[in-house]
């Protein structure tokens, strides 16, 4: 007997016997539902046998037989009613547990998110792909699929999505492209570090989404609920279906604020801030500009995160502001990093360490933020040093800049496109999906081992466009991604360490050393970040103009 938990009130299993009922009771169950018709299999005990054994042990039972593959809307309603009337927790069973899991999924469709339902069933080992449209439709069978069809569909209108659309449109203007994203506003997120440092205004980093979608590209302003890659279909909220010939998946990353206890309640108050949110970056600068003494904590969660340098950029710019105002000696800077190194590419660490010393910052490695009490100005960190038991430590603060834990979006993690960790599973060179050869991915959501930065998406978008067009023309991939990413580390106002690197930490500088030596703080790199990169983003990258981003072609050997 292999019992799989779906939630606190229901577990499911394959066929049970009367002899199993004692173990079911011992496991804490108070009721049993049978979803398998009697006589379905030659070795199958009758429900009456199960019911009799259950009655002797004080367990309640219900018989809701379902023919395999024929779960009706009424069946789901009956199952939901049984769950609400029987004492819990309940064990439901059928031949394999799939019918029971399906009934629960449909019954819960109006009460839980699609992602929550798919996550629970996937964790229990059940694939609900066959009923995902019904789940999206509130557990009811859709009466009208309302299919729209496009040659290329792009999920996500962030930096990667719009750039890919623009690069495709530039290569093949007659291509029928749709981009799916519910947002009204598009943000230049690399600018938020500068907002938090008092250099940019927040509104400089925002544009209306409609002004950026390339002309001729259809914009479907909706959220994606689920994927049906076997049917070349995407199900939107409301159960509308969009079909595609080829698909590009780039919805970005999820900031999991709720993973830190007490954080959501105190963000934007009590000295707790984050440059990872548009509305909070100005609060960072407000705190920094008013602080004259006390403790400032800067946190970095476990990888992967987008822009791995951003947590320490906030520290450096804050330290520089306090240094310029002459109050740095009164500020205790603590950098609490869940990882074990300051930066993942060792070549840049010596220059960064000079600034750590300049700002007299304490580096606390293996410190992962787990809880915050904003009003009390206290934070708790789990310290998990190698070969050492985890220790929880408490730290008081006057200001705390938080980088939140980050995961793939829910609808990606539960989809057939995801790897075991929840990221879109691609070939790291061609960015094509490993299982579905008409799907590509780029940006923060895919699992190639590169830095998750806008600079990486700027290089990836033309590569995806080039390879997708090659596929349309019946050719193999023609462009390779070398893992390029860039992290302009703002170590002080007016100077930047321009980290550029690819797979395996290989340095990939864009400029000769006499122009910008990325291993040293540079005024030229600052001008690039402050003056050049924003217009490059808005006027080149999002317009399909591939400045310093032409795909590297595969050459025959």
N, C-alpha and C positions, 0 to 999 in steps of 0.2 A: 504494500500500500504506500503510494507516494503522494502525500498531501501537499498541495500548492496554495499558498496564501495569496488572495487578491486584495483583501483589506481586513480590518479588524473583525468585521462581522461575517465574512464569508471566505471559505477555502473550497477548493475543488480537487477532485481526484478521478482517477480511472476507476473502473468497476471494483466494488468492494464485495466482500463476502460476509455472511453472518458472523463468522469467526473474528472479523475485524472490528465489530461494533464495540467490544470492550475497550480496545485500544483507542477507538474514536472518542469514547466517553472519557477515558483517562487523559486524553489530549485536551479536554476542556470543552468539547462540542456539546451542544444541548439539543440539536435537531439535525435531521438528515433529509435532503431532497434527492429523489431519484429522477434523473432526466433521461433514462434509457428505457425504451419500451421492453416489456417482457417478451422473451422469445427471439430477441434479435440475434443472439449467438447461442451455439449449442452448449457452451460451457458456462452460460450465464445463470446465476441464481435468480429466482423469482423475487420480485420486490416484497411479496408477502413474507418471505423468509427473513429479509433484512428488517422489515417492520416489526415482526414478532420479537426478534432479538433486541431491537431497540426499545420496544415497549417494556420488556423485562428489566431493562437498565434505566428506565425513566426518561428515555429520549423521545422526542416527538419526531414524526416523519410526514413527508408529503410526496405524492406521486404525480409528477408532471412530465409524462413521457413525450419525447421529441424525436421524430424521424430524422435521421442524420441528413444534414444539408437542407432542412426545411424548417428553420426557426422563423415563425411568423411574428408579426408585431403583437398579436394577441398573446402569444406564448411569452414574450418578454414582459408584457403587462402582468400576466399571471405569476410569473417568477418574482417580479417586484413585489406583488401583493403577498406572496408566500414569505418572502424575506421580512416584510414588515409585520407579519402576524406571528411567525414562529419565534421562539426564544433563541437568542444568539449566544455564542457564535454558531454558524450553520456550516455543515459540510454538504456540498452538492456533488453528485457524481454522474457519469455516463460511461461510455466505453473507454474513452481516453481523457475525459475532462473538458474536451473542446466545446461541446454543446453547452455545458454548464457555464464555461467562461464566456461564451457568446451571448447567452441569455443575460448574464450579469452586465456585460458591456452595453447591450442595448437598453437594459433597464436603467442603467446609470447615465445614459447619454444626455438626459435633460438635467442632470444634477452635477456632473463632473465635466471637466474639460476633456476634449478628445485626447490630448497629450497625456493626461493623468490615467485615462482608461487604457490607452495603448501601452503606457509604461508599466502599469500593473500586470497586464496580461503578458507582455513580452518578458517581464522578469519571472513570471510563472511558467514560461515556456510555450505560450499559446500565441499564434499569429492571427490577428484579427483583420488582416488585409482584405479578406473577402467580404467583410461587413462594414468597412470603414466609412463608406458613403452613408450607410444607415446610422452609424454612430454620429457622424457630422450632422445628420438630419434629425437629431433629437431622438434617435432610436427607431424612427419610422422609415418604411421603405419609400425612397423618393419616387414621385410620380412623374417628374420631368427633369431629365438630366441637364437640359439647357446647354449642351456642349458648344463651346467656342473653340476654334482650332487655329493654331499658328505654326509656322515653320520653326520658329525658335521662341521659347518662353524662358524668361530670366526671372528667378525668384530673388527679390531683394534689390532695392534701388539705392543702396549705399554707394560708397566709392567704387567697389568692384562691379556692381550691377550696372550702373550708369556708364562707367568706362567701357565695360564689355559691350553694351548696346551701341555705344558710339563707335567703337572700333569695328564692330560687325557692320554697322550701317555705312561706315566709310569704305569698307571693302566691297560690300554688295548692297547698294542702295535699294534694290527692289526686294530685299529679304523681308518677309512678313514676321515682325518681331513684336512680342508683348512683354512688358515688364510688370511684375506683380509686387506691390508694396502698399500697405495701408497708410503710411505716414504722409502728413501734409508738408513737413519741413525736412530738409536735408541739411546735415551739419558737417562742417569741416572740423572733425574731431581733433586732428593734430594741433589745432589752434587753442584748444582749451587749456593746455599747459601754460600758454602765453597769457591767457585770460587770468588764470590763477596767479600769475606772476606780475600782474598789473601792466602788461605790455599791450595786449589786444583788449578791445571791448567785446563782450559776448556776442552782440548782434553782428559783428564782422564775420562770425563763423557760421551764419545761418542764411539759407536761401529757401524760397518756396520750391517744393518738389516739382510742381508743374513747369517752372521756368527752366528746369535742368533736364527733363526727359527729352532725349533727342527728337527732333522733328521727324514725323513719320513712324515713330515707335508708339504702339498702343500702351497706354498706362491703365492697368486694372487695379483700382484702389481698393484692395481687399487683403485680408490675411489668409495665408495658406493653412489649411487644417491638416491635410494628409497627402501622401503621394501614393500613386498606383503605377510604379514604373513598368510593370508587366503590361499595362494597358496604355502606356504613354499618356497618363492622365494625372492631373493635379486636382484635388478637391479643395475648394475654397470654403470659408465660413459661409453658412447658409446652404451648403451642399451644391453650389454651382460647380460645374466641372469644366476644366480647361484642358484641351488636348494639345499635344505638341509632337513635332517630328524630332526635335532636339531640345535639350533642356540644360540651362546653366543655373547652378544653385549657389547663391552668395548672399544669404540673409544676415551675415555678421555673427555676432557672439552675444550670449546672454550674460548680463551682469547680475550675479546671484546675490543681491543685497541681503535677502532673507536668510542666507546661510550663516550670517553672524548674528547671534542673539542680541536683540535690543538695538541693532544698528538702524533699521528703517525708521524707528520711532524718534531717533535723535538726529538724523541727518539734517543739516541746515540749521541746527540749534546746538547750544551747549558747547560750542567750539569744535564740533565734528563736521568735517567737510570732505569733498572729493572733487578733483578735476575731471573725474570720469563722467560727470553729469553737467550738462549745459547750464542748468539753473544753479548749480552749486559752485562752479568755478569762480564766479564773482565773490562768493562768500569766502573762498580761500584767501583771496587778496584782501578782503575786508579784515579777516582775522590776522593775517600777516602784517598788514600796515598798522594795525592798532596794538600789536603785541610788543611789550617792552621788557617782559620778564616771564619766567615760567618754563614749563616743559612742553615741547612740541614733539609729538610722535608721528612718524610717517610709516605706513604699513605696506607690505607687499605680500600677496597671497601665493599659494603654490601655483606653478605653471600648469597649463598655458594661460597667458593673459595677453590682451592686445597691448601693444607698445610696452614691452617689458621694462623700458627705461623710464616710463612716465612717473612711477612712484618716487624714484630718486630725483627726477627733474624737479618735482615739486619741492623736494628737500633743498636742492641746490639754489633754486631761485628764492626760496624763503630765507635761507641762510645768507644769501647775497644781500637781500633787502635789509635784514637785521644788521649785517656788517656795515652797510652804507649809512644806516641811521645811528650807528654806534652803540647798539644794544645787544650785539651778539654775545658778549660775555655774560649777559644775564639770562640767556636762553639756553636751556638744556635740550639739545637735539638728539632724538633717539630714532634710528632707522631699524625697524623690526621687519626682517625679511624671513619668510617661511623657507626660502631656499638656503643653500650653503655658500653662495658666491655673490659678490656685488654685481657682476655682469657676466653673461654667458660666454663672451668672447674675450679671452684673457689679454689680448693685445691692447685693449682699451682700459684695463683696470689700473695700471700705474698712474695715468693722468687723472683718472677719477679719484684715486686715493689722495692725491694732492689736495683736492677740494674737500674731501672728507676731513682731512687734517685742518684745512683752512677754517672750516666751519665748526671744528671740534665736535663732530657728530660721532655718536656711539653706534657701532654696527652690531646689531644683535641678530645673528643668523639662527635659522631653525625656529623662529618665533612666528607662529601663525595666529592671527587675531580670531578669536572665537566668540567673544561677548563684549558688549559695551553697556555701561550705565552712564548715559549722558549727564543727567542732573547731578550725579555723584562725581562726575569727572574721573571715572575709573574704567579701565579696559583689562581684559584677560586674554592671555596668550598661551597656547599650548606649545611648549618647547620640546621638540622631538629631535634631539641630537642623535647621530648614528650610534647604535649599540647601547642606547641609554633609554630607560623607561620615560614615557612622556610625563612631563611635569607642567602643571598649570601655574602661571605666575600672574600676579596683579600689578598693574602699573597705573599710577595717577597721571593725569595730563591737564594742561590748560588749553591746548589745541591739538587736534588729531586729524591728519589727512589720511583718508582710507582709500586704498585700492581694493575693490570688492573681488571676491572669488568669481570665477568666470567659467561658464560651460557652454556647450552648443545649445542653440534654441530648442525648446521642448519638442516642437513638431519635427525637428531633425533627429533628435536623439532616439525617438521611438519609431523612426521610419526605416524602410528597407535600405535606404541609402547609407545608413550609418555603420561605422565599425563598432567594435565592442565598447569603445570609450565614448561613443556618441557622435563622433565627427564624420563628415562625409568622406567616404573611403575612395581616394584617388591614387592614380599613379603619380609619383612626385615629380616626374619629368614632364609628362604631357598634360597633367591635370585632368585627365579623363577618368571617369569612374571605373573601378576595377571589375565591376560586375555588369553594369549597364553601359554599353559602348556608345549610346547616344546621349549620355549625360556627362557634363563637365562641372567643375566647381572651382571657385577661387575665393580669396579673402580669408577672413578669420575662421570660417566654418569648416574648412577642409583639413584633412589630417596630415598633409605634407609637413615635414619637420623644419619649417622655416619660421622666422619671426612674424608675428601677426601685426603688421603695420600697414598704413596707407601706402607707403613706398613699395611694399611688396605687391599690393593690389595693382599699383600703377604698372608694374612689370608683367604681372600675371594676366591682366585683361587682354592685351594684344596677343599673348600666347594662346589663350583660350580661343580668341576670335580667329586667329590664323589656323589653328587645328580644327576648329569647327567648320570653317569654310573648306579646308582640305577634305574633310569627311563628306561634305555635300558634293564635292567634285569627284568623289570616289577614290581619294588618295589616303595614304597613311599620314599620321601626324608629321608636321613639317617644322615644328618649333619646340624647343626644350626650355624648361624653367630650371635655373641653376640654384634656386633657393634664395635669390637676392632679397634682402630687406635692409632698411636703413632706420637708424635711430639717432636723430640729432639731439645729443644730450646737452641741454641748456645748463651749463655749470655755473654761469654767472650772467648778469645782464650785459650783453655785448660779446659773449664768447660761447662757442659751442664745440664740443667734441663730436665730430661727425662719424658715427659708427656705421660702416657699410660692410655687409658680410653675407655669405651664402651658406649652403648646406655644410655642416661639419665645422662651422666657424671660420670658413675660408674668407679672408678679407677680399672685398670686391669694390675697391675705390672707384668713384666715377671721375675723379679729377687727378691730375698729376700732383705729386707732393708739393711742388713749388706753388701750386694754387691753393690747395687745401690738403694738409697732412691730417688725416682723420684721427691719428693717435694723439694729437695735441690740441689744446683749446685754441680756437681760431676765430678772429673777427670776420673773416670771409665766410665761414660756415654760418655765423650768426646772421649776416646779411642775406645769405641764401634762405635761411629759415624764416626770417622776419619779412623780407621784401620780395623774394622771388618765388618761393614755394606756394604761397596762397594763390597768386594769379596763375601759376602753372597748374594748380589743382582745378580752379574754376574754368580757366580759359583754354587749357590744353587737354589735361587728363580726362575731364568729363565731356570734352568735345571730340574725342577720338584723334586728337593730334598727339602723336606718340613721341614727344620730345625726350630724347635719351631713353626710349623704351621700345625701340624696334626689336621684334622677336629674334632670338638667336636661332638660326635655321639648322636643322639636322642635315649633316653632310654625309654622303655615301662614303663608305670605307673601301 
